[in-house]
Amino acid sequence: MNLAELEIWLTEQIAAAVNVDKEQITKEEPFLQLGLDSVSAVMLTGTIEEKLGRTCSPTLFYDYPTIGQLAAYLIQESPAERQNTEGRPAREYAPEEDIAIVGLSCRFPGADSAEQFWENLLEGKQSITEIPSSRWNADDYYSGNPEEKGTMYTRWGGFLERIREFDAGFFGISPLEAEVMDPQQRLLMEQSWLAFEDAGVKPSELENKDVGVFIGISTNDYSKLQHQPQRITAYHGTGNASSIAANRLSYFYNLTGPSLALDTACSSSLVALHQACRSMKEGESSMALVGGVNLMLHPDLYINFSRARMMSESGRCHTFDSRADGYVRGEGCGMVVLRKLSDARERGDRIYAVIKGSAVNQDGRSNGLTAPRGTSQQKVVERALAAAGLKVDDIGYIEAHGTGTKLGDPIEVNALKEVFAGKQEGICHLGAVKANIGHLEAAAGIAGLIKICLMFQNGRIVPHPDLQTVNEHIDLTGTPFHIPVKSVEWKDKVKNAGISSFGFGGTNAHVIVQSFRAPRTLGVRPKRYSGHILTVSAKSESSLWLMQEAYSAAIEQAPASELVDLCYTAHCRRELLPYRLTVTGRTREELCSRLKAGEGTPGSRIPGKIAFVYGGQGSQYTGMARELLQTSEVFQQAFSHGLSYLDQETSALMMQILYGKEEAVNERLHQTEFTQLSLFLIQYALTKLWNSFGITPDYVTGHSIGEYAAACQAGMMELGDAVRLVQLRGRLMGNTPVQGGMAMVQCPEETVRQLIQEQGLELSIAAVNTPDQTVVSGVPEQLQKLEAMMTDRSVMFKQLLVSNAFHSALMEPILQEFHEAAGRITFRTAQLPLISNIDGRPRHEISADYLRDHLRGTVRFHDCLSYFAEEKVAVIEIGPGGLIKMARRHIRGDQVWGASLGKEGQDWEVLHRSLALLADRGIPLDWKEYYTPLQPAYAPLPPYSFNRREYWMEEDKVLPAQADSAITETALSSEILDIMNHHLETINNQSEYMLKRG
């Protein structure tokens, strides 16, 4: 029988089956339009088998929906020949860079997170319930008679909980706008944020970048609740337009890549994924945010699909099962973050899967607008495989579209059988997530993709739930396919899987994904700081406390070795939001207990200015900054840089004085030459360490010798010049012709000065540290006389452990030599103000004259600190310590006081406490630079805890023109107060955002 004869014979059979004249039948007309139903099609399949002596698929008339197509198929000699001719893609695939899935988030029936979703999948749980009353009263629409108009014959679905709630303030959306926003848009906003968090991506770093947004969305049930003219507001259009579902995300995150909402019905989200990959491979998008969403808020579509007999009367998707009787609808939202594989590897991202290839096609004129077409499904899988550069032998799992219809499932499986006919190695598991959560329609494809990602991550294939007897039209005998009813280990080292999604209008999509295992790298063992610092942040105080509880639990469960990774992720891979709580700890237990106790000061703050204060002589001690020298590469390099300007002998001696084990050598630290030099070198290295944390001061000052390190930070002196001048200064000041001493008097400067003048004492006012603490300087005999006077007056008088009478007349013999040396230095204009010891005022220029006067004159340190109090500056002491403790008692105001070193050797603990103070104040830190020496890795943290409240418009709510008179004053006041509170929260978040961006 040739092709023409076969066409004539088929025409005769069809005419008889549908009871029409064969002359009225054309070979291009779909069987459905000719009136051929599924029962007649199955009977005709048997007739064809008998006529041609070959076995045919029961879905034959759906795969080849016209006489012409069916005859052309049947006349071919073998399936292998058909695959070689019809199934081959039209073009070969040109290899391009793969796309990595680096983050995901989801809310699916029975699961508010990916972790819960995985547990449900592993358990084989079916998260299907009756229609909740919060959607509509199912009794009003349900009928056991499938033919009754205006009713639905099912009352089941996969539903999300608390869909009326939304954290509008987090996204800067007013309550009035939030109320009319489609909850699908709200879901997308929240899940997109969580997906970025899961990916370790800070949204602020994506602003104004060509990041694409691709969203699958098909329904707009919420708009049906707002049809009364009185209810329409300015937000109605944007709140319910499908296009805005994607555009709103681009707007909120300030993303400038393509922003598309796609509707191909059930394949929408997988088609969105395909388009995102194409956009990235073509260079149109550098990254992409891809998702799908579906909510069922109105009974219309339930009624519509009941009339089309698509719905399952049993209320389940019995995919692959003989009980298949249609599908059950489901809700949900899933999001994934895509990045080029090379970029993901460079960043050290956690990679869930690699998208190897994808394809999209159309059924064309099938056996009816909504009827599936097996040959098109076959082609789309083959093209995806070709695009992936893989063979059927490589594929170990197929996530089927699998709606659970009597003929739809066999059509899909038969198409897969054709594709996999040549598979020689291994088995290929089949599954369908619809059996767990229902058909999520526009979000169905993304749900299947997330399921595959979780299977890759956990190395297990989940069971296909509730499979009792395989559909009689599905024959897996002699095929590589297996439907797992129990969870099995996925042993393939490289796992490959396919995901299918078919729209009921004929748009088919298939995606091939592959597992990823990062190559092991060998490198230098990373350094470790002593202790940790952790910041928890949120956009509202209530969310902050929820996050605090979640982080506490995460830290308790984490191994000690992962603490640095958790802290790194919190600082570098999460957005730092306005409300913050920063805690420090040397151990996990300490960190956790402080987090639970709420140590720190949560609050939304405007970042202030910073001052570096460099201490002077008297604060030194042996072993200063030893811990930093051992653990911080930045500190080591800066300290070594300073030493390099000394001769080799002096440099070695300095190391022995500071860190040696000979006590006699250590004592030389208190000789002025080595005191001043060691302080300067330590302060310079500390400055570079603070700078590496992103902390650059707005002001600097110092106490006597400390002003030299301050001048270097301000850019007034070169390091080499400063080192040599400090060395000379210390040598000269320690070897004056006449030696003297210094003492602290607990008395105001004017009182001390007056007493010195009245008694004719040859003493100088060396420093004024506080309003009632004055330091005097001179020869010992004169100091003894003043001590006797102060003792008579019951005034505290304390001799200081110094080697000479600094900042007194005893320094005058060395001033000329010092001045000449300073005159050979080239000074520069300061890049930031130096608050001068001489007058407590800011200056941008210094000179040899200034440094000479500074050496001899009074150190007006209290005036310097008072200047910072007026400016509300955060003060960080750069040096061994002591000044901050003194200043706190005498400087009042909104001050932050931080130190740099711990005398007991716990330098990092002190630094961390100071960093925490700055972080809580909202001062931005360069956490990436802080963590670079530690070589940390991304570690999952608890997701953001949204501060949700209900926003909803009830259907057919009466809104008369004079409704105001019907509202009581009490109710109105309460409602207005509620709206005002949320407006304030929204305004606060918007203000913080703008402040952050400057």
Residue pairs with C-beta under 8 A, 6 or more apart in sequence:
1 9
1 52
1 75
2 75
3 71
3 72
3 75
6 71
6 74
6 75
7 27
7 67
7 68
7 71
9 51
10 67
10 70
10 71
11 22
11 25
11 27
11 67
12 22
13 44
13 47
13 48
14 22
14 25
14 31
14 34
14 36
14 44
14 67
15 21
15 22
15 24
15 25
17 36
17 40
17 43
17 44
18 34
18 35
18 36
18 40
20 34
20 35
25 34
25 67
26 67
27 66
27 67
27 68
27 71
28 66
28 67
28 68
28 365
29 66
29 67
30 65
30 66
30 365
30 366
30 367
30 368
30 371
31 41
31 61
31 65
31 66
31 367
32 65
32 367
32 368
32 371
33 368
36 44
36 61
38 406
38 407
41 60
41 61
41 62
42 58
44 61
45 56
45 57
45 58
45 60
45 61
48 56
48 60
48 74
49 55
49 56
52 74
57 63
57 374
57 410
57 414
57 473
58 407
58 410
58 473
59 374
59 407
59 410
59 411
59 414
59 473
60 70
61 70
61 367
62 366
62 367
62 371
62 372
62 373
62 374
62 407
62 411
63 73
63 373
63 374
63 375
63 411
63 414
63 415
64 70
64 72
64 73
64 375
65 365
65 366
65 367
65 368
65 371
65 373
66 365
69 375
73 82
73 375
76 82
79 418
79 421
80 421
80 422
82 418
83 418
83 419
83 421
83 422
86 375
86 379
87 378
87 379
87 382
87 418
87 419
88 382
89 379
89 382
89 383
89 386
92 386
93 357
93 386
93 387
93 388
93 389
95 389
96 281
97 281
97 340
97 341
97 342
98 340
98 341
98 354
98 355
98 356
98 514
99 276
99 277
99 280
99 281
99 338
99 339
99 340
99 341
99 354
99 355
100 338
100 339
100 340
100 341
100 343
100 344
100 345
100 349
100 351
100 352
100 353
100 354
100 355
100 516
101 336
101 337
101 338
101 351
101 352
101 353
101 354
101 355
101 449
101 453
101 513
102 199
102 200
102 201
102 337
102 338
102 339
102 344
102 349
102 350
102 351
102 352
103 195
103 196
103 197
103 198
103 199
103 200
103 201
103 336
103 337
103 349
103 350
103 352
104 114
104 195
104 198
104 199
104 334
104 335
104 336
104 337
104 352
104 450
104 453
105 113
105 114
105 191
105 192
105 194
105 195
105 197
105 198
105 334
105 335
105 943
106 113
106 114
106 117
106 191
106 332
106 333
106 334
106 335
106 446
106 447
106 450
107 113
107 160
107 187
107 191
107 332
107 333
108 117
108 127
108 158
108 160
108 330
108 331
108 332
108 334
108 437
108 440
108 447
109 127
109 128
109 129
109 158
109 159
109 160
109 330
109 331
109 332
109 437
109 438
110 116
110 120
110 125
110 127
110 158
110 437
111 117
111 119
111 120
111 127
111 437
112 161
113 943
114 198
114 450
114 454
117 450
117 451
117 454
118 454
118 458
120 127
120 436
121 433
121 436
121 451
121 454
121 462
122 458
122 460
122 462
122 463
122 487
124 436
124 462
124 463
124 464
124 465
124 466
124 487
125 436
125 465
126 316
126 435
126 436
126 437
126 465
126 466
127 158
127 436
127 437
127 438
128 156
128 157
128 158
128 315
128 316
128 328
128 330
128 437
128 438
129 156
129 157
129 158
129 159
130 138
130 155
130 156
131 138
131 155
131 156
131 157
131 159
132 159
134 164
135 159
135 296
135 297
136 298
136 299
136 955
138 155
141 150
141 151
141 152
141 299
141 302
141 303
142 151
142 152
142 153
142 154
142 155
143 151
143 152
143 153
144 153
145 151
145 153
146 153
146 306
146 309
146 313
149 307
150 303
151 303
151 306
152 299
152 302
152 303
152 305
152 306
152 311
153 306
153 311
153 313
154 302
154 306
154 311
154 312
154 313
154 315
154 328
155 315
156 312
156 315
156 316
156 328
157 296
157 328
157 329
157 330
157 331
157 438
158 328
158 329
158 330
158 331
158 332
158 437
158 438
158 440
159 296
159 330
159 331
160 295
160 331
160 332
162 948
163 183
163 187
163 295
163 331
164 183
164 950
164 951
164 952
165 948
165 949
165 950
165 951
166 178
166 181
166 183
166 186
166 190
166 946
166 948
166 949
166 951
167 190
167 539
167 543
167 946
167 947
167 948
167 949
168 174
168 175
168 177
168 178
168 949
168 951
168 982
168 986
169 539
169 540
169 947
169 982
169 985
169 986
169 988
169 989
170 193
170 539
170 540
170 543
170 946
170 947
170 989
171 189
171 252
172 252
172 986
172 989
172 990
172 993
173 181
173 986
174 982
174 983
174 986
175 951
175 978
175 979
175 982
175 983
176 233
176 235
176 979
177 235
177 239
178 186
178 951
179 951
179 952
179 953
180 226
180 231
180 233
180 235
180 236
180 239
180 240
180 953
181 235
181 239
181 240
181 951
182 220
182 222
182 223
182 239
182 240
182 245
182 295
183 222
183 295
183 297
184 217
184 219
184 220
184 222
184 245
184 293
184 294
184 295
184 333
185 239
185 244
185 245
185 248
186 951
187 293
187 295
187 333
188 215
188 245
188 248
188 249
188 291
188 293
188 333
188 335
189 248
189 249
189 252
190 946
191 291
191 333
191 334
191 335
192 249
192 253
192 289
192 291
192 335
193 203
193 944
194 335
194 943
194 944
195 289
195 291
195 335
195 336
195 337
196 202
196 203
196 289
196 337
197 574
197 941
197 943
197 944
198 337
198 940
198 943
199 337
199 339
199 349
199 350
200 347
200 349
200 350
200 569
200 573
200 574
200 938
201 337
201 573
202 572
202 573
202 574
202 575
203 253
203 575
204 575
204 996
206 253
206 254
206 255
206 287
207 253
207 254
207 255
208 254
208 256
209 255
209 256
209 257
209 286
209 287
210 255
210 256
210 257
210 284
210 285
210 286
211 253
211 255
211 256
211 257
211 285
211 286
211 287
211 288
211 289
212 255
212 257
212 258
212 259
212 260
212 276
212 279
212 280
212 284
212 285
212 287
212 288
212 289
213 246
213 247
213 249
213 250
213 255
213 257
213 258
213 259
213 260
213 288
213 289
213 290
214 246
214 258
214 260
214 262
214 272
214 273
214 275
214 276
214 279
214 288
214 289
214 290
214 291
215 245
215 246
215 249
215 260
215 261
215 262
215 269
215 272
215 290
215 291
215 292
215 293
216 261
216 262
216 263
216 264
216 267
216 268
216 269
216 270
216 271
216 272
216 291
216 292
216 293
216 442
216 443
216 445
216 446
217 242
217 245
217 261
217 262
217 263
217 268
217 292
217 293
217 294
217 442
218 242
218 263
218 265
218 268
218 294
218 441
218 442
219 294
219 295
219 296
219 301
219 441
219 442
220 240
220 242
221 295
221 296
221 297
221 298
221 300
221 301
222 240
222 295
222 297
222 298
222 953
223 236
223 240
224 297
224 298
224 300
224 955
225 297
225 298
225 953
225 954
225 955
225 956
226 232
226 236
226 240
226 953
228 956
228 957
228 959
230 959
230 960
230 961
231 953
231 957
231 959
238 244
238 248
242 261
242 263
243 261
244 261
245 261
245 293
246 259
246 260
246 261
247 259
247 261
249 255
249 259
249 289
250 256
250 257
250 259
255 289
257 279
257 284
257 285
257 286
257 287
257 288
258 279
258 284
258 285
260 272
260 275
262 268
262 271
262 272
262 275
263 442
264 271
264 503
264 505
264 507
264 509
265 441
265 442
265 503
265 504
265 505
265 507
266 401
266 403
266 439
266 441
266 442
266 444
266 445
266 501
266 502
266 503
266 504
267 360
267 444
267 445
267 501
267 502
267 503
267 507
267 508
267 509
268 292
268 441
268 442
268 443
268 445
268 503
269 290
269 291
269 292
269 334
269 442
269 443
269 444
269 445
269 446
269 449
269 501
270 358
270 444
270 445
270 446
270 448
270 449
270 499
270 500
270 501
270 509
270 510
270 511
271 360
271 445
271 501
271 503
271 507
271 509
272 290
272 291
272 292
272 445
272 446
273 290
273 336
273 355
273 358
273 445
273 446
273 449
273 509
273 511
274 358
274 359
274 360
274 509
274 511
276 285
276 288
276 290
276 338
277 288
277 338
277 355
277 358
279 285
279 288
280 286
280 287
280 288
280 338
280 340
286 340
286 343
287 337
287 338
287 339
287 340
288 337
288 338
289 335
289 336
289 337
289 338
290 335
290 336
290 337
290 338
290 446
291 333
291 334
291 335
291 336
291 443
291 446
292 333
292 334
292 440
292 442
292 443
292 444
292 445
292 446
292 447
293 332
293 333
293 442
293 443
294 330
294 331
294 332
294 333
294 440
294 441
294 442
294 443
294 444
295 331
296 302
296 329
296 331
298 955
301 329
302 311
302 329
305 311
305 329
308 370
309 326
310 326
310 327
310 405
310 504
311 326
311 327
311 328
311 329
312 318
312 325
312 326
312 327
312 328
312 404
313 325
313 326
314 323
314 325
315 328
316 323
316 328
316 404
316 435
316 466
317 327
317 328
317 402
317 403
317 404
317 432
317 434
317 435
317 438
317 439
318 324
318 325
318 404
318 435
318 466
319 400
319 402
319 403
319 404
319 409
319 432
319 434
319 435
319 464
320 400
320 402
320 409
320 413
320 430
320 432
320 464
320 467
320 470
320 471
320 474
320 483
321 404
321 466
321 467
321 468
321 469
321 470
321 471
322 468
322 469
322 470
322 471
322 472
323 468
323 469
324 404
324 405
324 406
324 409
324 471
325 404
325 405
325 406
326 403
326 404
326 405
327 403
327 404
327 405
327 434
327 438
327 439
328 404
328 438
328 439
329 438
329 439
329 441
330 434
330 437
330 438
330 439
330 440
330 441
331 438
331 440
332 437
332 440
332 443
332 447
333 443
334 443
334 446
334 447
334 449
334 450
335 446
336 352
336 446
336 449
336 450
336 453
338 355
339 347
339 349
341 351
341 354
341 516
344 351
345 351
345 518
348 937
348 938
349 938
350 938
350 940
351 516
351 518
352 453
352 454
352 456
352 457
352 516
353 452
353 453
353 456
353 513
353 514
353 515
353 516
354 513
354 514
354 515
354 516
355 511
355 512
355 513
356 387
356 388
356 389
356 390
356 496
356 512
356 513
356 514
357 384
357 385
357 386
357 387
357 388
357 389
357 390
357 511
357 512
358 384
358 387
358 509
358 510
358 511
358 512
359 380
359 381
359 383
359 384
359 387
359 509
359 510
360 380
360 507
360 508
360 509
361 376
361 379
361 380
361 383
361 507
361 508
362 376
362 506
362 507
362 508
363 371
363 372
363 373
363 376
363 506
363 507
363 508
364 373
364 376
364 506
366 372
366 373
366 376
366 506
367 373
369 505
369 506
370 504
370 505
370 506
372 408
372 411
372 412
372 502
372 506
373 411
373 506
374 411
374 412
374 414
374 415
374 418
375 415
376 506
376 508
377 411
377 412
377 415
377 416
377 500
377 502
377 508
378 415
378 416
378 418
378 419
380 500
380 508
380 509
380 510
381 415
381 416
381 419
381 498
381 500
381 510
382 419
383 510
384 498
384 510
384 511
384 512
385 391
385 392
385 395
385 419
385 498
385 512
387 512
388 496
388 512
388 514
390 496
390 512
390 514
392 419
392 420
392 422
392 423
392 428
392 480
393 423
393 424
393 425
393 426
394 494
394 496
395 420
395 423
395 428
395 496
395 497
395 498
395 512
396 426
396 427
396 428
396 429
396 490
396 492
396 495
396 496
396 497
397 428
397 429
397 430
397 431
397 452
397 455
397 461
397 490
397 495
397 496
397 497
397 498
398 416
398 428
398 429
398 430
398 431
398 481
398 497
398 498
398 499
398 500
399 431
399 432
399 433
399 448
399 449
399 451
399 452
399 497
399 498
399 499
399 500
400 409
400 412
400 413
400 416
400 430
400 431
400 432
400 500
401 408
401 412
401 432
401 444
401 500
401 501
401 502
402 409
402 412
402 431
402 432
402 434
402 435
403 409
403 432
403 434
403 439
404 432
404 434
404 435
406 471
406 473
407 473
409 471
409 473
409 474
410 471
410 473
410 474
412 500
412 502
413 430
413 474
413 476
413 481
416 430
416 481
417 479
417 481
420 428
420 479
420 480
420 481
423 480
426 480
426 492
427 480
427 481
427 482
428 480
428 481
428 482
429 461
429 481
429 482
429 483
429 484
429 488
430 464
430 481
430 482
430 483
431 451
431 461
431 462
431 464
431 483
431 484
432 448
432 464
433 444
433 447
433 448
433 451
434 440
434 444
435 464
435 465
435 466
435 467
436 465
437 447
440 447
444 501
445 499
445 501
445 509
445 511
448 499
448 500
448 501
449 499
449 511
449 513
451 462
452 497
452 499
452 513
453 513
455 461
455 462
455 490
455 495
455 497
456 490
456 495
456 497
456 513
456 515
456 516
459 489
459 490
460 487
460 488
460 489
460 490
461 484
461 487
461 488
461 489
461 490
462 484
462 487
463 484
463 485
463 486
463 487
464 483
464 484
464 485
467 483
467 485
470 476
470 483
476 482
476 483
492 515
493 517
494 514
494 515
494 517
495 514
495 515
496 512
496 513
496 514
496 515
497 512
497 513
497 514
498 510
498 511
498 512
498 513
499 510
499 511
499 513
500 508
500 509
500 510
501 508
501 509
501 510
502 508
502 509
523 935
526 933
526 934
526 935
526 936
527 631
527 632
527 633
527 933
527 934
528 564
528 631
528 934
529 631
529 632
529 908
529 934
530 586
530 627
530 631
530 906
530 907
530 908
530 909
531 584
531 585
531 586
531 587
531 906
531 908
531 909
531 912
532 563
532 564
532 567
532 584
532 585
532 586
532 591
532 912
533 567
533 582
533 583
533 584
533 912
533 915
533 916
533 919
534 551
534 555
534 566
534 567
534 570
534 582
534 583
534 584
534 585
534 591
534 595
535 570
535 571
535 576
535 580
535 581
535 582
535 916
535 919
536 544
536 547
536 548
536 551
536 570
536 580
536 581
536 582
536 595
537 544
537 547
537 574
537 575
537 576
537 577
537 578
537 579
537 580
537 581
538 544
538 546
538 547
538 577
538 579
538 944
538 945
538 947
539 577
539 578
539 579
539 947
539 989
539 992
540 579
540 947
540 985
541 579
541 602
541 603
542 947
543 579
543 944
543 945
543 946
543 947
544 579
544 580
544 581
544 602
545 598
546 945
546 947
547 942
547 944
547 945
548 581
548 595
548 596
548 598
550 942
550 945
551 570
551 595
551 941
551 942
552 592
552 595
552 596
553 942
554 566
554 941
554 942
555 563
555 566
555 588
555 591
555 592
555 595
556 588
556 592
558 566
558 588
558 939
560 587
560 588
562 939
563 588
563 591
564 931
564 934
564 936
565 936
565 937
565 938
565 939
566 939
566 941
567 936
568 927
568 931
568 934
568 936
568 937
568 938
568 939
569 936
569 938
569 939
569 940
569 941
570 941
571 925
571 927
571 930
571 931
572 927
572 928
572 931
573 938
574 941
576 919
576 924
577 992
578 604
578 605
578 922
578 988
578 989
578 992
578 996
579 602
579 603
579 604
580 600
580 602
580 603
580 919
580 920
580 922
581 595
581 598
581 600
581 601
581 602
581 920
582 600
582 915
582 916
582 919
582 920
583 591
583 594
583 595
583 599
583 600
583 916
584 591
584 594
584 909
584 912
584 913
584 915
584 916
585 591
585 592
585 593
585 594
586 906
586 909
594 600
600 916
600 920
601 920
602 920
603 920
604 922
604 988
604 992
605 920
605 921
605 922
606 922
606 995
607 921
607 922
607 923
607 924
607 995
608 872
608 873
608 874
608 896
608 921
608 922
608 923
609 698
609 699
609 871
609 872
609 873
609 874
610 695
610 696
610 697
610 698
610 699
610 873
610 874
610 875
610 876
610 918
610 923
611 697
611 698
611 699
611 700
611 701
611 835
611 868
611 873
611 874
611 875
611 876
612 687
612 690
612 697
612 699
612 700
612 701
612 710
612 713
612 876
612 878
613 700
613 701
613 702
613 703
613 706
613 864
613 865
613 875
613 876
613 877
613 878
613 883
613 884
614 683
614 700
614 701
614 702
614 703
614 706
614 707
614 708
614 709
614 710
614 877
614 878
614 879
615 679
615 683
615 702
615 703
615 706
615 877
615 878
615 879
615 880
615 881
615 882
615 883
616 679
616 702
616 703
616 704
616 705
616 706
616 859
617 672
617 675
617 676
617 679
617 704
617 705
617 802
617 806
618 800
618 801
618 802
618 882
619 679
619 879
619 880
619 881
619 882
619 883
620 669
620 670
620 675
620 678
620 679
620 880
621 669
621 880
621 903
622 657
622 658
622 659
622 666
622 669
623 658
623 659
623 905
624 658
624 678
624 682
624 880
624 901
625 635
625 639
625 682
625 685
625 686
625 901
625 907
626 658
626 659
626 905
626 907
627 905
627 906
627 907
627 908
628 635
628 685
628 686
628 689
628 901
628 907
628 908
628 911
629 635
629 636
629 639
629 659
631 908
632 689
632 933
633 933
634 688
634 689
634 692
634 933
635 685
635 686
635 688
635 689
636 685
637 688
638 684
638 685
638 687
638 688
638 689
639 681
639 682
639 684
639 685
641 719
642 680
642 681
642 684
642 685
642 719
642 723
643 651
643 654
643 655
643 681
644 651
645 719
645 720
645 723
645 724
646 654
646 677
646 723
646 727
650 727
653 665
653 668
653 674
654 674
654 677
654 678
654 681
656 662
656 665
657 665
657 666
657 668
657 669
657 674
657 678
658 669
658 678
660 666
668 674
669 675
669 678
670 801
670 803
671 734
671 803
672 730
672 731
672 733
672 734
672 802
672 803
672 804
673 727
673 730
673 731
673 734
674 730
675 730
675 803
676 705
676 726
676 727
676 729
676 730
676 733
677 723
677 726
677 727
677 730
679 705
679 706
679 709
679 879
679 880
680 705
680 708
680 709
680 722
680 723
680 726
681 723
682 879
682 880
682 901
683 706
683 709
683 878
683 879
684 709
684 712
684 719
684 722
686 878
686 879
686 900
686 901
687 709
687 712
687 713
687 878
689 911
690 876
690 878
690 900
692 926
692 929
692 930
693 915
693 925
693 926
693 927
693 929
693 930
694 924
694 925
694 926
694 927
694 929
695 876
695 918
695 923
695 925
695 926
697 713
697 832
697 876
698 832
698 833
698 873
699 832
699 833
699 834
699 835
699 842
699 867
699 868
699 871
699 873
700 710
700 711
700 713
700 714
700 832
700 833
700 834
700 835
701 707
701 710
701 834
701 835
701 836
701 837
701 861
701 864
701 865
702 708
702 709
702 710
702 711
702 837
703 767
703 837
703 859
703 861
703 883
704 767
704 806
704 807
704 837
704 854
704 859
705 726
705 729
705 730
706 878
706 879
707 834
707 836
707 837
707 854
708 717
708 722
708 725
708 726
708 729
709 722
709 878
710 834
711 717
711 722
711 830
711 834
711 846
712 718
712 719
712 722
713 832
714 830
714 831
714 832
714 833
714 834
715 828
715 829
715 830
715 831
715 832
716 827
716 828
716 829
716 830
716 834
716 845
716 846
717 725
717 825
717 827
717 828
717 846
718 825
718 826
721 825
721 826
724 821
725 821
725 822
725 825
725 851
728 817
728 818
728 821
729 818
729 855
732 814
732 817
732 818
733 804
733 806
733 811
733 814
733 855
734 803
734 804
736 804
736 805
736 810
736 811
736 813
736 814
737 813
738 779
738 810
739 803
739 804
739 805
739 810
740 777
740 778
740 779
740 780
740 783
740 804
740 805
740 808
740 810
741 777
741 778
741 779
741 780
741 783
741 799
741 800
741 802
741 804
741 805
742 766
742 775
742 776
742 777
742 783
742 799
742 800
742 802
742 805
742 806
743 775
743 776
743 783
743 786
743 787
743 797
743 798
743 799
743 800
744 769
744 773
744 774
744 775
744 796
744 797
744 798
744 800
745 752
745 773
745 774
745 775
745 776
745 786
745 790
745 795
745 796
745 797
746 772
746 773
746 795
746 796
746 797
747 772
747 773
747 774
747 790
747 795
748 771
748 772
748 774
749 765
749 768
749 774
752 765
752 774
752 776
753 765
755 761
755 786
755 789
756 763
756 765
756 776
756 786
759 785
759 786
759 789
761 778
761 782
761 785
761 786
762 778
762 779
762 782
762 809
763 776
763 777
763 778
763 782
763 783
763 786
763 808
764 776
764 777
764 778
764 805
764 807
764 808
764 809
764 858
765 774
765 775
765 776
765 777
765 858
766 775
766 776
766 777
766 805
766 806
766 807
766 808
766 858
766 859
767 774
767 775
767 807
767 858
767 859
767 860
767 861
768 774
768 775
768 858
768 859
768 860
768 861
768 862
768 863
769 775
769 861
769 862
769 886
770 862
770 886
770 887
770 889
770 890
771 862
771 890
772 890
773 886
775 800
775 859
776 783
776 786
777 805
777 806
777 807
777 808
777 810
778 805
778 808
778 809
778 810
779 805
779 810
783 799
786 797
787 797
787 799
790 796
790 797
791 797
804 810
805 811
807 855
807 856
807 857
807 858
807 859
808 856
811 855
811 856
812 856
814 855
815 852
815 855
815 856
818 851
818 852
818 855
819 848
819 849
819 851
819 852
820 848
822 847
822 848
822 851
822 852
823 848
825 848
827 845
827 846
827 847
829 844
829 845
830 843
830 844
830 845
830 846
833 842
833 843
833 844
834 842
834 843
834 844
834 846
835 841
835 842
835 843
835 864
835 867
835 868
836 842
836 843
836 854
836 864
837 854
837 857
837 858
837 859
837 860
837 861
837 864
838 850
838 853
838 854
838 857
838 858
838 860
839 860
839 863
840 860
840 862
840 863
840 864
840 866
840 867
841 863
841 867
842 867
861 883
862 890
865 875
865 887
865 890
865 891
866 891
868 875
868 891
868 895
869 891
869 892
869 893
869 895
870 893
872 893
872 894
872 895
873 895
874 895
874 896
874 897
874 898
874 917
874 918
874 921
874 923
875 884
875 887
875 895
875 896
875 897
875 898
876 898
876 899
876 900
876 914
876 918
877 883
877 884
877 897
877 898
877 899
877 900
878 900
879 900
879 901
880 901
880 903
881 899
881 900
881 901
881 902
881 903
881 910
884 897
884 898
884 899
887 897
888 895
888 897
896 917
896 918
896 921
897 917
898 913
898 914
898 915
898 917
898 918
899 910
899 913
899 914
900 907
900 910
900 911
900 914
901 907
901 910
902 909
902 910
915 925
918 925
919 925
949 982
960 966
967 975
